[in-house]
Amino acid sequence: MNFFVISDIHGSIEALEKAMERFQVEKADYIIICGDFLNHGPRNPLPEGYNTKAVAEKLNSIKDNFTKLPNSFGHITSAPIFLPR
């Protein structure tokens, strides 16, 4: 089994789409997201393509193929993401 690890999407649908393209190129089986996937943080500017709703929808559409490791705000920022149990 091959794992594809990403982090720090910060709510950018553009960043997630680029990562998903690479995921397909690598033919990985599973994605591990290491935090910071929806929130951009209070000290950071909005990233290009900032669209947390689109990021949540995209992640929900592949929920059987990924897991997350939340950051310090994970309990707040991951609320719209539905993961398999």
Secondary structure, 3 states (H helix, E strand, C coil): CCEEEECCCCCEHHHHHHHHHHHHHHCCCEEEECCCCCCCCCCCCCCCCECHHHHHHHHHHCHHHEEECCCCCHHHHCCCCCCCC
